[in-house]
Every structure is written in structure tokens, then in C-alpha cells.
Amino acid sequence: MNPRERFLSACRRQPVDRHPVWLMRQAGRYLPEYQELREKYDFLTICKRPDLILEASLQPWRRFGMDAVIIFSDILLPLHAMGARLTFEDGVGPRFESTVRTEKEIEKLEIPRARISFSYILEAIQNVRHEIKDNAALLGFVGAPWTLAAYLIEGGSGDFKAALNIMRESPGILSKLMDKITTAVTHLAVEQVRAGCDAIQIFDTWGGLLGPAQYRELALPHLKKISDEIRKAAAPAIIFIKKSSSLLEEMVDSGADVISIGTDLDLKDAISRVKDRRAVQGNLNPEILLRSASTVERETQKLLDVAGNRPGYIANLGHGVLPNTPVESVGAFVETVKRNAIA
């Protein structure tokens, strides 16, 4: 079974020879080769040049041989293409030139033509697909409408109190903003599949800011639309929420094929609650990768023991790789999964 088959079979809850493995934020500052790239180019430049996207995407795969390559990009790029000027400041994170909090500001946002506005991503996807062939699945991704709206209302990273206030005081404005974002990211998700991606992960990183009833009313309808269109394009959808414990049922109801859980939820509990309705992905705490290789092996083995022979499990983290993670620890995680064949 080649890695591409293994990953897609797990997404569909079909038998595999071993559980597939990849890591969120598997390309990044923990890699010496990526640090060399960043010495020459700023983050947005890497995100917008097909040759640099190719290089950054393949770096961890060349070193560790994960079962999936995720295209190097950022969830906020669609907002940038919609007209929200975006910068990334070292040590600060993403910043928008201005916030979007009124109907007039929402009206100024444009729906980008995905094939034109994101041609650099689509070209890179085609190039990565050519390079990896069937030796890895290729993943694209988009940000979920609630999470993207929260960033845009906040003006970048923060506590997102402004987004929560608008949700309570002006839900109609928030709904209009999320409608526009949904259209933009749906187009991007589908075009990524057409360009060669095998699956699309939807990052609703800040979904946990909402309670279950709020999430079901506000966020879920948009997620269903995106998942439906990804499925129509003949690819599995993966939904990730950083704090997923209280929203697990909503994640299942999103229509996504794979539920990627955060570190706040015990894997055994997640599998018990999801049952055989969806595949499950996760959820080693990224902080464990800061420890020794032997500790990483032991903790990874615990996850694999919980997953057992269950069809539909993908080994991953509960969030992204931290910048100061030793490369040896990432290797220990990947190799431990690879050693565990399913009888």
C-alpha cells in the first residue's frame, strides 16, 4: 500500500496496513532548511512564489517521509485577496491594515476569482503533485469562516473580543461577513482539489471560542457548504478545531470526513464518541515533541495503542509543530507510527 492510498483509505475508514501520519505545521521554523529559506525571503514572499511553496512544502517530507504533504500557505491569504491588506510581523503575527466591522466595510470586500487570485498556489500544487506522485497524499487547506472573520474583525491576532461582541450585538453583520468568506474559501478549496490535492483540511482554529449552540447556529451552516463542495469535487474534507472537546458533535455534523481533534480531548474519549461515523485525526500534544526522543516514542505509542486496529485513524498532533521543536523528536514521532503495522 503506497502512502497516498494509505492516507485516503484512512480518510474513508477503510482497512490500512498501518495508520498514516503527518503533522500540522510540518513545514516551519523547527527545520534548519526552512530557516535558511527564511533568511532569504519573508513569509509572504514564500507563500506567493510557486517555486518557494514547492520547496517549503517538500522539505519535511524529504527529511521524514510522512504519508501526506500539506501545501505551504496561510489561512489568511483569501482575506488578503478579498482586499484586506495583510502583513506578518516577526514575533507579533498577522496584522490587517484595518479591521472590518461594518456593513460598508464588508461591501468593499471582493470575492476573488480563485484561478486568477490564487494561481501561485494552484501552480505549486501541480508541481508538488508531480514531484511526490503516489509517494504521499497531497493536502490543501482553507480557514473556516468563523476563524477568518474573527481575525478580520480583530485586525489580526488577539483575544477576539471584538468578534464575540459583534456576534452578540450585530449577528446580521457577522453573518454577511461569513457569507462572503464562505464563498471565497469554497472556491479556493475546490480549485485546490482540481489542481491535484487529495484532501482539504478546514482550520477552524478558534471555533472553541463559541459554545455548542452558538457554533451550531453561526458556524456550522458555513462549514457544511464548504464540506459539501469539497465532497462534490471528489475529495475528503478534514475539520480541525483547537479546542474540540465541547464541539465534537458539531464537528461530526459539519459533513467533514475526518475529525481532527485538539489536545483538550482524550483520544480514547473522542473515538468512543465519534464511533464509526467519521475518521479521527490527532492528537499528540506538540509540547511533547519538545522532550526527548524516547519520551516522544512512548507517548506516540500510547496513541497508537488507543487507536488499535480501528479503520479511520490518522496520527497527527493536536495543533501545529512548535518553532523550537528538535528535528529528532519529529523523526521519533513519524518513525514510531511507521513501525506499527496493523495485523
Number of C-alpha atoms within 10 A of each C-alpha: 10 12 20 20 17 23 29 21 20 25 27 16 20 15 15 22 14 24 28 29 25 28 27 15 19 25 25 22 18 19 20 12 15 17 13 11 18 16 8 10 13 13 16 14 13 20 22 18 15 22 16 17 23 23 19 25 24 21 19 26 20 11 11 18 20 23 27 25 28 28 27 26 21 13 17 20 21 22 24 17 19 19 13 23 14 19 15 14 10 9 6 10 11 16 20 21 12 15 17 24 20 15 13 10 13 17 12 12 18 15 19 20 14 21 16 9 17 18 17 16 26 25 20 25 28 17 17 24 23 11 13 17 11 15 18 25 26 26 24 27 25 24 26 29 30 29 23 27 25 27 25 27 22 22 21 23 14 14 12 19 13 18 22 18 11 17 18 12 11 14 14 13 17 25 18 15 25 23 14 18 24 24 16 22 26 24 18 24 26 24 21 30 24 16 19 21 25 23 29 25 24 25 22 23 20 19 23 17 18 18 11 18 12 14 18 19 10 19 23 22 15 23 24 16 16 27 26 19 16 26 19 11 17 14 22 23 27 27 27 26 25 21 22 25 17 14 20 20 15 16 27 18 17 24 23 27 26 26 31 30 29 23 19 14 18 17 22 12 12 19 21 10 13 16 12 13 15 24 26 30 29 27 23 25 20 21 16 18 27 20 14 13 19 12 16 26 21 13 18 25 16 14 19 20 12 14 19 15 17 20 22 27 31 28 24 26 28 26 24 17 22 17 13 13 18 16 17 16 20 24 19 21 29 24 17 18 23 17 10 15 11 13 8
